[in-house]
Amino acid sequence: IPRHKGQEDDAQKDNSTLLAPDQPQPESSKTFVAPRDDLERQLTKIWQNVLGIKSISVTDNFYDLGGDSLLAVRLFAEIEKVFHKKLPLASLLMAPTVAQLVNQLRQDQGAAPWSSVVPIQSNGSKPPLFCIHGAGGNVLSFRDLARYLGSEQPFYGLQSLGLDGKQTPLTTVEDMARCYLKEIRTIQPKGPYFLSGYCFGSKIALEIAQLLRLDGETVALLALLEPSPLEFSTSENQRPYQRSYSDRLKGLFQRLIHRGFQDVLKQQFLKVVSKLYQSFGISLPQSLQIIKVQEANTFASKNYVAKRYYPNPVTMFLTSERISQSPELQKGWIELVTGNLEILEISGKHLDDQPGSFLKDPHVELLAQKIRASIDQVIVS
C-alpha cells in the first residue's frame, strides 16, 4: 500500500465565511453595528453568553468569534428556549451573523423542506465533492475544509435525518446510503462521482460508492477522512447482532466497565423520554434530538459489516497519530479494498467526543491541499 507522508504547513486563520482563502476577506471588527431592534438584542445576548464575549456586533461572524460546532449546538439550544423555534444547525453556514440569523428566525421555517444535502459551496467549475457527516450528524465542521478547497470546488455536506426533530433518525448504514444517494442525484444525476466521508461517514460513503458501482456509475474518488474501524466479512453469519446471548451479555458488562452505566443506558433513556414527549404532543427539544441522532449513528456504525470487496481506488487521509497506532484500526479497510489503497498523512488529531482538530486551522489547510491534489489528479487522468 503506497504511503505518502506530508509536511505540516503553517496556515493562517481566515476571517471569511464560505469564501476561498485567495479571495478578499471581510474584517468583522472594522465597523461595530449595535442591535437595532428587540429581536437582534435578544439574539446578541444569547451569542454573548454562549461565546463568552461582551461586545458583539450584529455583523460579526460566529466563526471569527471563536465559534465551532459544539458551541453552535449550545447556541441553537438557547435560541430554541428563548424564541421557541428550531433552526437547522446548517443554517449557521448560510447565516453566520446575528443580523442574518435574525432573518432566519423571522422566516417561516416550516415552509422550507428538509434536505440531507447542504450546499456549503455550490459554485465552481470542478465536479462537486459530496462529504458525509460523522457520528454527530451535522456538517458544520466541514466549513473550513470547503473554504480551503477554493472557490472553484463545489462542496456539499450530507447531514443526518432527524436533526430537524421532525423525522426519525435512520439506524443502518445501508438505509442512510440509499437515502443520501437519492438526494445526491438531485444535484448530480450522473457520474463520475467524487465522494468523501468523515469518520463514521466513511462507512456511508463506501456503501454509496458500492450502490453507484452496481448501477454502472463511475466513482472517480472515494476519499476517507480518518475513517472509523471497519468490520468486513463475506459471511452472512458475522453481523454483530447475531452474536450469542452469552457474547452479548459479556459485551454489555465490558461496556459498563469501560463507559459507565450512564453512557450505556443513554439510548434507552432517550427512547423513554421521546415517547413521553410524544404522548403529550410535544416535539423533542433540539439538544435531545441531536443526542438521539448521535446515538442512532453510533448504533448504525457498530452494527455495520461491509459485505462486498471494493475494486476501485480509495484514498485514506490519516493523522500521524492514527498511522502510528495499531494497524488493526485499518485492517478491515485493507481487506475490503482490492483496488489501490493510498494512505496520505495529515496533521492534527482525531477526537472521539468532538470534531477532530485536523478539520480546523491550522491543520485543515494541509488536508484541503491534499484533497485538492487528489481531485486534480483524477480530473487530469
Residue pairs with C-beta under 8 A, 6 or more apart in sequence:
1 334
1 341
1 342
1 343
2 340
2 342
2 343
3 323
3 342
3 343
3 345
4 342
4 343
4 344
4 345
5 345
6 344
6 345
6 346
6 347
6 366
6 370
8 347
8 363
8 366
9 362
9 365
9 366
9 369
10 362
11 148
11 361
11 362
11 363
11 364
11 365
11 366
12 361
12 362
13 361
13 362
14 21
14 25
14 144
14 147
14 148
14 361
15 25
15 26
15 27
15 28
15 61
15 64
16 23
16 25
16 26
16 147
17 26
17 61
17 63
17 96
18 93
18 94
18 120
18 121
18 143
18 146
18 147
19 25
19 147
19 151
20 147
20 148
20 149
20 150
20 151
20 152
21 147
21 148
21 150
21 365
22 150
22 151
23 151
26 61
28 57
28 59
28 60
28 61
28 64
28 65
29 57
29 60
31 57
31 59
32 55
32 57
33 57
33 58
33 59
33 99
34 57
34 58
35 41
35 43
35 44
35 58
35 98
36 58
39 102
39 105
39 106
40 58
40 98
40 99
40 102
42 82
42 83
43 79
43 98
43 101
43 102
43 105
44 56
44 58
44 98
46 75
46 78
46 79
46 82
47 53
47 56
47 62
47 65
47 75
47 98
48 54
48 56
49 78
50 71
50 74
50 75
50 78
51 62
51 65
51 66
51 67
51 71
53 65
53 66
56 65
56 98
57 98
58 97
58 98
58 99
58 102
59 97
59 98
59 99
60 97
60 98
61 96
61 97
62 72
62 75
62 92
62 96
62 97
63 96
63 143
67 75
68 140
68 141
68 355
68 360
69 89
69 136
69 138
69 140
69 141
69 354
69 355
70 354
70 355
72 89
72 92
72 138
72 140
73 89
73 287
73 290
75 92
76 86
76 87
76 89
76 92
76 286
77 285
77 286
77 287
79 85
79 87
79 105
80 86
80 87
80 285
80 286
80 287
83 105
85 105
85 109
86 109
86 164
86 165
86 283
86 286
87 101
87 104
87 105
87 109
88 109
88 114
88 163
88 164
89 138
89 140
89 159
89 163
89 290
90 118
90 138
90 139
90 140
90 157
90 159
91 101
91 104
92 101
92 140
93 118
93 120
93 139
93 140
93 143
94 100
95 101
95 103
95 104
114 161
114 164
114 166
114 167
115 183
116 158
116 159
116 160
116 161
116 179
116 180
116 183
117 130
117 156
117 157
117 158
117 180
117 183
117 184
117 186
117 187
118 139
118 156
118 157
118 158
118 159
119 154
119 156
119 187
120 139
120 142
120 143
120 146
120 155
120 156
120 157
121 146
121 147
121 149
121 151
121 153
121 154
121 155
122 154
122 156
123 151
123 154
124 150
124 151
124 152
124 153
124 154
125 152
126 152
126 153
126 154
126 375
126 379
127 154
127 188
127 192
127 193
127 194
127 220
127 375
127 379
128 154
128 155
128 156
128 187
128 188
128 194
129 149
129 153
129 154
129 155
129 156
129 194
129 195
129 196
129 221
129 223
129 371
129 375
130 156
130 158
130 184
130 187
130 188
130 193
130 194
130 195
130 196
131 139
131 142
131 145
131 155
131 156
131 157
131 158
131 196
131 197
131 198
131 201
131 225
132 158
132 180
132 195
132 196
132 197
132 198
132 201
132 202
132 204
132 205
132 208
133 139
133 157
133 158
133 159
133 160
133 198
133 200
133 201
133 297
134 141
134 198
134 199
134 200
134 201
134 297
134 355
135 199
135 200
135 294
135 297
135 298
135 301
136 290
136 293
136 294
136 297
136 355
137 159
137 160
137 162
137 163
137 169
137 290
137 293
137 294
137 297
138 159
138 160
138 163
138 290
139 157
139 158
139 159
141 198
141 355
141 359
141 360
142 155
142 157
142 198
142 359
144 359
144 360
144 361
144 364
145 155
145 359
145 364
145 367
145 368
145 371
146 153
146 155
146 157
148 364
148 365
148 367
148 368
148 369
149 155
149 368
149 371
149 372
150 368
150 372
153 372
153 375
156 184
156 187
158 180
158 183
158 184
158 201
158 204
160 169
160 170
160 176
160 293
160 296
160 297
161 167
161 168
161 169
161 170
161 176
161 179
162 168
162 169
162 170
162 289
162 292
162 293
162 296
163 289
163 290
163 293
164 289
165 283
165 284
165 286
165 289
166 283
169 292
169 293
169 296
169 297
170 176
170 179
170 296
170 300
171 296
171 299
171 300
172 300
172 303
172 304
173 203
173 204
173 207
173 300
173 301
173 304
174 207
174 304
176 204
176 207
176 300
177 204
177 207
177 208
177 210
177 211
178 211
180 204
180 208
181 208
181 211
181 212
184 193
184 208
190 217
191 212
191 217
191 218
191 219
191 220
192 217
192 218
192 219
192 220
193 209
193 212
193 217
193 218
193 219
193 220
193 221
194 220
194 221
194 223
194 375
194 378
195 205
195 208
195 209
195 219
195 221
195 222
195 223
196 205
196 221
196 222
196 223
196 224
196 225
196 371
197 203
197 204
197 205
197 206
197 223
197 224
197 225
197 227
198 225
198 226
198 359
199 225
199 226
199 227
199 228
199 350
199 356
200 228
200 297
200 298
200 300
200 301
201 225
202 224
202 225
202 226
202 227
202 228
202 230
203 227
203 228
203 230
203 301
203 304
203 306
205 222
205 224
206 222
206 224
206 230
206 306
206 310
206 336
207 306
209 219
209 222
209 310
209 312
210 308
210 310
212 218
212 219
213 219
213 310
213 311
213 312
219 312
220 378
221 315
221 374
221 375
221 378
222 310
222 312
222 313
222 314
222 315
223 315
223 316
223 317
223 371
223 374
224 314
224 315
224 316
224 317
224 333
225 317
225 358
225 359
225 367
226 317
226 318
226 319
226 322
226 350
226 356
226 358
227 316
227 333
228 301
229 328
229 329
229 330
229 331
229 332
230 304
230 306
230 332
230 333
230 336
231 238
231 240
231 304
231 305
231 306
231 332
232 305
232 306
232 332
232 333
232 335
232 336
233 305
233 306
233 307
234 307
234 308
234 309
238 305
239 303
239 305
240 302
240 303
240 305
241 303
243 251
252 264
255 263
255 264
256 264
266 291
266 295
267 295
267 299
270 288
270 291
270 292
270 295
273 284
273 288
274 284
274 288
274 292
277 283
277 284
284 292
306 332
306 336
309 336
309 337
309 338
310 336
310 337
310 338
310 339
311 338
311 339
312 339
313 339
313 340
313 341
313 342
314 333
314 337
314 339
314 340
314 341
314 342
315 342
315 343
315 344
315 374
316 330
316 333
316 341
316 342
316 343
316 344
317 344
317 346
317 358
317 367
317 370
317 371
318 330
318 343
318 344
318 345
318 346
319 345
319 346
319 347
319 348
319 349
319 350
319 356
319 358
320 345
320 346
320 347
321 349
321 350
322 329
322 350
323 343
323 345
327 334
330 343
333 341
334 341
344 370
344 374
346 358
346 363
346 366
346 367
346 370
347 358
347 363
347 366
348 356
348 357
348 358
348 359
348 360
348 363
348 364
348 367
349 356
349 357
349 358
350 356
350 358
351 357
357 363
358 364
358 367
359 367
